[in-house]
Amino acid sequence: MKKILLDTNFLLIPWQFKVDIFTHIDKVSAFKYELFILDKTLDELKKIVEEQKGKDKDAAKVALKLIALKNIRIIKTKSSEKTDELILKIAFKDDFIVATQDKELRSRLKQKNVPIMLLRQKKRVVFFNPKGM
């Protein structure tokens, strides 16, 4: 079973672009998988809800509901490192696929040959696998 780690910005897509990321992940995944987030991702979403207004706040609220609805597993972290650094370490060490819209993070993941998923043209999820899974 493959493990897919969802980044904060990827979880905002359903509200921002009206794209069902879960259906799209199913379409591009020719394998069984489980979905995960970091506890820091949960913290980031809660912080957006508390501190921001408008569409970002609404997107974060939807993301939090989807996490519960889709039974996305939460990875507990003890490090004070930034979320992106933790994603890099965990994805590389534990063989995760990372779903993110963060351009810099994607570039760093590619350098380490970590498979990634991203939204293309604001309407479909694509899967890049440097390992040829």
LINMOLIN-V19107 format. One record per pair of residues at least 24 apart in sequence whose C-alpha atoms are under 7 Angstrom apart, sorted by the first residue. I is the first residue (numbers start at 1). J is the second residue. D is the distance in Angstrom with one decimal. If there is no record, write none. Layout:
i-><I | I>
j-><J | J>
d-><D | D>
//
This chain:
i-><1 | 1 | 2 | 2 | 2 | 3 | 3 | 3 | 3 | 3 | 4 | 4 | 4 | 4 | 4 | 4 | 4 | 4 | 5 | 5 | 5 | 5 | 5 | 5 | 5 | 6 | 6 | 6 | 6 | 6 | 7 | 7 | 7 | 7 | 8 | 8 | 9 | 9 | 10 | 10 | 10 | 11 | 12 | 12 | 12 | 15 | 15 | 16 | 17 | 19 | 21 | 24 | 24 | 25 | 28 | 28 | 35 | 35 | 36 | 36 | 36 | 36 | 37 | 37 | 37 | 37 | 38 | 38 | 38 | 39 | 39 | 39 | 39 | 40>
j-><32 | 33 | 32 | 33 | 34 | 33 | 34 | 35 | 96 | 97 | 33 | 34 | 35 | 36 | 96 | 97 | 98 | 99 | 35 | 36 | 37 | 96 | 97 | 98 | 99 | 36 | 37 | 98 | 99 | 100 | 37 | 41 | 99 | 100 | 41 | 45 | 100 | 101 | 99 | 100 | 101 | 63 | 59 | 60 | 63 | 59 | 62 | 59 | 122 | 123 | 125 | 124 | 125 | 125 | 126 | 127 | 72 | 73 | 72 | 73 | 74 | 75 | 72 | 73 | 74 | 75 | 74 | 75 | 76 | 74 | 75 | 76 | 77 | 83>
d-><5.3 | 5.2 | 6.2 | 4.5 | 6.4 | 5.5 | 5.0 | 6.1 | 5.1 | 6.2 | 6.8 | 6.1 | 5.0 | 6.0 | 5.6 | 4.7 | 5.7 | 6.9 | 6.1 | 4.7 | 5.5 | 6.4 | 6.1 | 4.8 | 6.0 | 6.1 | 5.3 | 6.1 | 4.9 | 6.5 | 6.8 | 6.7 | 6.0 | 5.2 | 5.4 | 6.9 | 6.4 | 6.1 | 6.3 | 5.1 | 5.9 | 5.4 | 5.2 | 6.1 | 5.9 | 4.9 | 6.7 | 6.4 | 6.2 | 6.2 | 6.9 | 6.6 | 5.6 | 6.6 | 6.6 | 6.4 | 5.2 | 6.3 | 5.3 | 4.6 | 5.7 | 6.8 | 6.9 | 6.4 | 5.1 | 6.1 | 5.5 | 4.7 | 6.4 | 5.8 | 5.8 | 5.4 | 6.6 | 6.2>
//
